[in-house]
């Protein structure tokens, strides 16, 4: 999902389609709350469910709101952090998406709630 968003962002596409799972829904919800995407909607087809994500651009030159998107925790090497070790992305300018026991949230929310978890990605 992150790679599809990154590629569509670099190609200046308006919308991108990703398969819908609980994890992708939660990550996209966090991106919308933080202002990195305009909106998303769920499309139900016969055997598949997709998320249509509308990417956000600014200015006349259509500069992307998402400058970079980096996957941190991978299937071969999971990265976990407790609430004291949660990283700050670009000194607080970007966000880290954390999967905690209370759901997927940003690094600021996790630090505020005193929760640690799996560091999924960095976005700035």
WOFENMO-V798506 format. One record per pair of residues at least 24 apart in sequence whose ideal C-beta (glycine too) atoms are under 8 Angstrom apart, sorted by the first residue. I is the first residue (numbers start at 1). GAP is how many residues later the second one is. D is the distance in whole Angstrom. If there is no record, write none. Layout:
# WOFENMO-V798506
[[I GAP D] [I GAP D]]
This chain:
# WOFENMO-V798506
[[1 26 7] [2 67 6] [2 69 5] [2 119 6] [3 68 8] [5 48 7] [5 50 7] [5 61 7] [5 64 6] [6 60 8] [6 63 5] [8 47 6] [9 46 6] [9 55 5] [9 57 5] [9 60 7] [12 45 7] [12 50 6] [12 52 7] [13 42 7] [14 40 6] [14 41 6] [15 37 6] [15 38 7] [15 39 5] [15 40 7] [16 36 8] [16 37 5] [16 39 7] [17 26 8] [17 33 5] [17 34 7] [17 35 6] [17 36 8] [18 32 7] [18 33 5] [18 35 7] [19 29 7] [19 30 7] [19 31 6] [19 32 8] [20 29 4] [20 30 6] [20 31 5] [23 76 8] [23 81 7] [24 27 6] [25 26 7] [26 77 6] [26 78 4] [27 70 6] [27 77 6] [27 93 7] [27 94 8] [28 25 6] [29 75 8] [30 65 8] [30 67 6] [30 74 6] [30 75 7] [30 76 6] [31 92 7] [34 61 6] [34 72 6] [34 89 8] [35 30 7] [36 29 6] [36 30 5] [36 87 6] [37 28 8] [66 57 6] [66 58 8] [67 57 5] [68 54 8] [68 55 7] [68 56 6] [69 52 6] [69 53 7] [69 54 5] [70 51 6] [70 52 5] [70 53 8] [71 49 7] [71 50 5] [72 24 8] [72 47 5] [72 48 6] [72 49 6] [72 50 6] [73 45 5] [73 46 6] [73 47 6] [73 48 8] [78 40 6] [79 39 7] [79 40 5] [80 36 7] [80 37 7] [80 38 6] [80 39 7] [81 35 6] [81 36 7] [81 38 6] [82 34 4] [83 27 6] [83 28 6] [83 30 8] [83 31 5] [83 32 6] [83 33 5] [84 32 8] [85 31 7] [86 24 6] [86 25 6] [86 30 7] [86 33 7] [87 32 7] [87 35 8] [89 33 5] [89 34 7] [89 35 6] [90 34 5] [93 31 6] [94 28 6] [94 29 6] [94 30 3] [95 27 7] [95 28 5] [95 29 7] [96 24 8] [96 25 7] [96 26 5] [96 27 8] [97 24 5] [97 25 8] [97 26 7]]
